[in-house]
Amino acid sequence: MRRREALYGVLFALPYLLGLVLWTGGPVIASAVLSFFSYDMITPRFLGFGNYIFAFTADDLFWSSLGRSFYFVLLSVPTGVFGSLLLAWLLDQKIGGFKLLRALFYVPSLTPVVAVAVLWSWLLHPQIGPVNLAIRALFHVPGPNWLGHPDWAVPSLVIMGLWAGLGSNRMLIFLAGLQGVPTELYEAAQIDGAGTWGRFTHVTLPMISPTIFFNLILAIIGALQVFASAYVATGGGPAHATWFFSLHIYQNAFKYFRMGYASALAWLFLLVILFFTWIQFQMQGRWVYYAGEVK
Amino acid sequence: MLTVLAVLLAALFVLPFLWTVTTSLKRASEIYAVPPTLFPAEPQWRNFSLLFTRVPFLRWIYNSLIITITNVIGITLSALLVSYSFSRFRWPGRDIVFMICLGTMMLPGEVTFIPTYILFAKLKWVDTWRPLMVPAWFGGGPFNIFLLRQFFLSLPRELDEAALIDGANPFTILWEILVPLCKPAITTVVVINFIAVWNDFFGPLIFLNSIEKYTISLGTQWFAGTIGNLTSFGEPTTQLVMAATLIATTPCVVLFAAAQRYFVEGIVTTGLKGAGV
């Protein structure tokens, strides 16, 4: 009976087992191997660590694109995660029209990335876009050149991402986490004299810290990989201002067909992500509170 | 007071859509008018039909539909099979494989798409839809497997056992007993994945070269050009691009509105479990 169960189990799991080899395991190993070669889709040439050395020393866009991706993470993750949290908190406050409000917050995240980028390229148009028109009308100064200015390009992408991301799945997950906080804790805090802010910092935040942790990790990994909005809205410009690491990999792979080099870049990228995730896991002991934990 | 704040925020989120709608109904000259107008003088409904003559938009809609529907069917069917295995059967290595499955959620696409692209290039599948449709049939990915597995785990084993006593085999148990009970979870999987595939940009970008094979996402981007180059067709086309944007977004909004309850539940379940709450 056990044998039959195991047989059926493997049988049903076969699509995934095959897929794991074909689309995950295989490619991961293949790209690792590829990173030690130069490959232009026709002839491979063994380079040893050549690609990695080139990345660190001779590729003038390597460090700068990595830095730009970090910069984007710095600007977009804290604002994005805590913005979603605040939206969720707002929805949790027993206000009227909850379902409709939640839907309205959520709808921007359903928009195709391309549509978001095209839409915001228009909204942020320096002369005729509504944003600058409003700025001119309210503050009597010409607004910045948003996507066309090297200093404003990344913040523009951040704003775009916030519009599309604040009310998204992240917010839904926060909302569910908030709804799971036992009300007795709030009542106890109120008896002890805590006001709204006090209740938020001493009850809400600790109790949802696992959810914050989870969303933070996903947000960082996601922000590091941002590609479509930059590609569509700015094409990596102006003057490489939005040339994120993902764009760098894309260009090396699909414009120059330097498959080996792009694979090396991809692996370096994976290491960066693993490193960030590892750091987060190390630090979670300091600030994440798991209610069910036994110390 | 908080309600006011919430309504203001909701307005902020909705305003860009409003702008999309009004811009799509303007004349080209109105868009660049100074001082700018909020509403068009007369709604140019013909912008929408112009869109279809200017680019093969109908073709793109058709392409997107085919690709998306094939994907969704593939993902749903294979994820059902795989999560059935993870939740109802014991087999050697099952838990390790499941952990690996979850682990791959953190894997950036960059490490896999280059060899995958090379594989498809060698198979001569580039500039076809096969690379976009085939991988979906291999389990559907960790998110869907996790979601359905959680759901299966909540269905009592007694149902399986009763059917076994009646002589049913595992296939029958799955299709005739468990799946009909899974409608909420299946709805969630279908809706979430429809939206994800419909909106996908990167896949079509790297695999499709011929314009008539483009999906809506890729086509709209190609049509719009990059910032500062909205006149790629020799005249302002912003109003047409806005019309395209509206059409591209509508199915997702409609699906979401129809399946909101299941959709939210599905995301929340996966998210909370993932957060360890």
Interface residues (C-beta under 8 A of the other chain):
Chain A: R2 E5 A6 L7 Y8 G9 V10 L11 F12 A13 L14 P15 Y16 L17 L18 G19 L20 L22 W23 T24 G26 P27 V28 A30 S31 L34 M41 L87 L90 L91 Q93 I95 G96 G97 K99 L100 L101 R102 A103 L104 F105 Y106 V107 P108 L110 T111 P112 V113 V114 A115 A117 V118 L119 W120 S121 W122 L123 I128 P130 L133 L147 G148 W163 L166 G167 N169 L172 I173 L175 A176 G177 G180 P210 T211 F213 F214 N215 I217 I221 L224 Q225 F227 A228 Y231 V232 A233 T234 G235 S246 I249 A253 F254 M259 A262 S263 L265 A266 W267 F269 L270 I273 T277 Y290
Chain B: L2 T3 L5 A6 V7 L9 A10 F13 V14 P16 F17 W19 T20 T23 I31 Y32 V34 P36 S78 L81 V82 Y84 S85 F86 R88 F89 R90 W91 P92 R94 V97 I100 C101 T104 M106 L107 P108 G109 E110 V111 T112 F113 I114 P115 T116 Y117 I118 L119 A121 P135 W137 F138 G139 I145 P170 L174 I195 W198 N199 F201 F202 L205 I206 I216 S217 L218 T220 Q221 A224 T226 I227 G228 L230 T238 V241 M242 T245 A248 T249 C252 V253 F256 A257 Q260 V264 I267 V268 G271 L272 G274 A275 G276 V277
